[in-house]
Amino acid sequence: MAAPGTTVRRPGRGAGSREHSNEAAPRPDWRETLAGAADLALLGLVLLIAALPVVTLGAAVSTGSYAVDHWCAHRSLPPAAAMARAFGRGLVPGLGALAAALAGGAVLWLDLSAVARGTVPGGPAALAGTALVAVAAAGLAGLTVVRVGQAGGAGWVGAVGSAWRTALRAPGVPLGVAGVLALTGLVGWLMPVAVPVLGGVGLLGIHVVARRAGWRAEQ
């Protein structure tokens, strides 16, 4: 028992505990980084092969997004059997998503071409407005892909609604996603040899943007 008038110092909040609480989390070593890069490169190559028939492109994208979401959570790709099941489930819904994406892209391309040629009045202002719409559409499409992946590679219609609500609440998120997609396309254009592995890297990029914005699977 301490004598009257003395101060008792209790442990637990001293300098040592402060140093422990401020200690940075360990970073992955080079082997983990290399393994992650190999996973993403392999995923990109598999996605490219799976998308070669074109009609399977939607299923390949949804399966790849599911695999990347799993990688973000566990630092490993899901089992091959799980990815095969996700691909099979996504074939028919993916056709609808592919048709919608092609139709929307065609409309935007025709609009941009008409404005650039002067067929449609408006000049530079109309061209800038159409380009902004195209950027927003790319961002919404990317967020939709992220949400599909978070749902296990399914639910395109619900994912569109979720992406739209996010765009209204935080417009910077789809713009960031569009930036990642544009950068991925630029790398592919400048370095065609990297195209086979860019699918996994691009999907990781849009998932990271969404996660950093606090976008997780809806409860």
C-alpha positions in Angstrom: 0.0 0.0 0.0 1.3 3.4 -0.9 2.0 6.0 1.8 -0.4 8.9 2.1 0.4 11.8 -0.2 2.3 9.7 -2.8 1.1 9.2 -6.4 0.6 5.7 -7.7 1.5 5.4 -11.4 -0.4 2.7 -13.3 1.1 0.9 -16.3 -0.6 0.7 -19.7 -0.4 4.2 -21.0 3.4 4.9 -20.8 5.8 5.7 -23.6 6.4 2.1 -24.3 2.7 1.4 -25.0 2.5 4.5 -27.2 5.4 3.4 -29.2 3.8 0.0 -29.6 0.5 1.5 -30.7 2.2 3.7 -33.2 4.2 0.9 -34.7 3.5 0.5 -38.4 1.9 -2.7 -39.7 4.4 -5.0 -41.4 4.5 -4.7 -45.1 4.5 -7.7 -47.4 8.0 -8.9 -48.4 9.2 -9.2 -51.9 8.0 -12.8 -52.2 4.4 -11.9 -51.3 4.5 -9.0 -53.7 5.9 -11.3 -56.5 3.2 -13.9 -55.7 0.5 -11.3 -56.0 1.8 -10.0 -59.3 2.0 -13.5 -60.6 -1.6 -14.1 -59.5 -2.9 -11.0 -61.3 -0.9 -11.8 -64.4 -2.2 -15.3 -64.6 -5.8 -14.0 -64.0 -5.4 -11.6 -66.9 -4.2 -14.3 -69.2 -7.0 -16.6 -68.2 -9.6 -13.8 -68.7 -8.2 -13.0 -72.2 -8.5 -16.7 -73.2 -12.0 -16.9 -71.7 -13.1 -13.8 -73.6 -11.8 -14.9 -77.0 -15.3 -16.1 -78.2 -16.5 -12.5 -77.5 -20.0 -13.8 -76.4 -18.3 -14.9 -73.2 -16.8 -11.5 -72.5 -19.4 -10.5 -69.9 -18.9 -13.8 -68.0 -15.2 -13.4 -68.2 -15.3 -9.9 -66.7 -17.7 -10.8 -63.9 -15.6 -13.8 -63.0 -12.5 -11.8 -63.0 -14.0 -9.2 -60.8 -15.1 -11.9 -58.4 -11.6 -13.3 -58.3 -10.0 -9.9 -57.7 -12.5 -9.1 -54.9 -11.5 -12.4 -53.3 -7.8 -11.5 -53.8 -8.3 -8.1 -52.1 -9.9 -9.8 -49.1 -7.6 -12.9 -48.8 -4.5 -12.1 -50.9 -5.1 -15.2 -52.9 -7.3 -16.1 -55.9 -10.4 -18.3 -55.3 -10.2 -22.0 -56.1 -10.4 -22.9 -59.8 -13.7 -24.8 -59.3 -15.3 -21.7 -57.7 -14.2 -19.5 -60.6 -15.5 -22.1 -63.1 -18.9 -22.1 -61.4 -19.0 -18.3 -61.4 -18.1 -18.3 -65.1 -20.9 -20.7 -65.9 -23.5 -18.7 -63.8 -22.4 -15.5 -65.6 -22.7 -16.7 -69.2 -26.4 -15.7 -69.8 -26.4 -12.5 -67.7 -23.1 -11.6 -69.2 -24.6 -11.6 -72.7 -27.2 -9.0 -71.6 -24.5 -6.9 -70.0 -22.3 -7.1 -73.1 -25.2 -6.1 -75.4 -26.0 -3.1 -73.2 -22.4 -2.0 -73.1 -21.9 -2.4 -76.8 -25.1 -0.4 -77.5 -24.2 2.4 -75.1 -20.6 2.5 -76.5 -21.9 2.7 -80.0 -24.3 5.6 -79.3 -21.5 7.6 -77.5 -19.1 6.9 -80.4 -21.6 8.0 -83.0 -22.4 11.1 -81.0 -18.7 12.0 -80.5 -18.0 11.4 -84.2 -20.9 13.5 -85.3 -20.0 16.4 -83.1 -16.3 16.2 -84.1 -17.2 16.3 -87.8 -19.6 19.3 -87.2 -22.7 17.3 -88.3 -24.3 18.1 -85.0 -24.2 21.8 -83.9 -22.5 22.8 -80.7 -18.9 22.9 -81.5 -16.2 22.4 -78.8 -18.8 22.8 -76.0 -20.9 19.9 -77.3 -17.8 17.8 -77.8 -16.6 18.4 -74.3 -20.0 17.6 -72.9 -20.2 14.4 -74.8 -16.7 13.4 -73.7 -17.7 14.1 -70.1 -20.7 11.8 -70.5 -18.4 9.1 -71.9 -16.1 9.4 -68.9 -19.0 9.2 -66.5 -20.4 6.2 -68.3 -17.0 4.4 -68.1 -16.8 5.1 -64.4 -20.3 3.8 -63.9 -19.5 0.7 -65.9 -16.4 0.1 -63.8 -18.3 0.5 -60.5 -20.9 -1.9 -61.8 -18.2 -4.5 -62.5 -16.8 -4.0 -59.0 -20.2 -4.6 -57.4 -20.8 -7.7 -59.6 -17.5 -9.1 -58.3 -18.5 -8.3 -54.7 -21.7 -10.2 -55.3 -19.9 -13.3 -56.4 -20.0 -12.6 -60.1 -23.7 -12.1 -60.5 -26.4 -9.4 -60.2 -25.7 -7.0 -63.1 -29.0 -5.1 -62.8 -28.7 -4.5 -59.0 -25.0 -3.5 -59.5 -26.0 -0.8 -62.0 -28.4 0.7 -59.4 -25.7 0.6 -56.7 -23.2 2.2 -59.0 -25.7 5.0 -59.9 -26.4 5.7 -56.2 -22.7 5.9 -55.5 -22.1 8.3 -58.4 -24.8 10.6 -57.1 -23.4 10.5 -53.5 -19.7 10.6 -54.3 -19.0 11.7 -58.0 -15.2 11.4 -57.4 -15.4 7.6 -57.1 -16.6 6.9 -60.7 -14.2 9.5 -62.0 -11.3 7.7 -60.2 -12.5 4.4 -61.7 -12.7 6.0 -65.2 -9.1 7.3 -64.7 -7.9 3.8 -63.9 -9.6 2.4 -67.0 -8.1 5.1 -69.1 -4.6 4.5 -67.7 -5.0 0.7 -68.3 -6.0 1.4 -71.9 -3.1 3.8 -72.4 -0.6 1.2 -71.1 -2.1 -1.4 -73.5 -1.8 1.0 -76.4 1.8 1.9 -75.6 2.9 -1.6 -74.7 0.9 -4.2 -76.6 3.0 -7.0 -75.2 1.4 -6.3 -71.8 -2.2 -6.7 -73.0 -2.5 -10.3 -72.0 -2.0 -9.5 -68.3 -3.7 -6.1 -68.1 -7.1 -7.5 -67.4 -6.2 -8.6 -63.9 -4.2 -5.4 -63.2 -7.1 -3.1 -64.4 -9.6 -5.0 -62.3 -7.4 -4.7 -59.3 -7.1 -0.9 -59.9 -10.9 -0.3 -60.0 -11.4 -2.5 -56.9 -8.7 -0.6 -55.0 -10.3 2.8 -55.9 -13.7 1.6 -54.8 -12.3 0.1 -51.5 -10.4 3.2 -50.7 -13.6 5.2 -51.1 -15.2 2.9 -48.5 -17.1 0.8 -51.0 -17.7 -2.6 -49.6 -20.3 -5.3 -50.3 -23.7 -4.0 -49.4 -25.1 -5.4 -46.2 
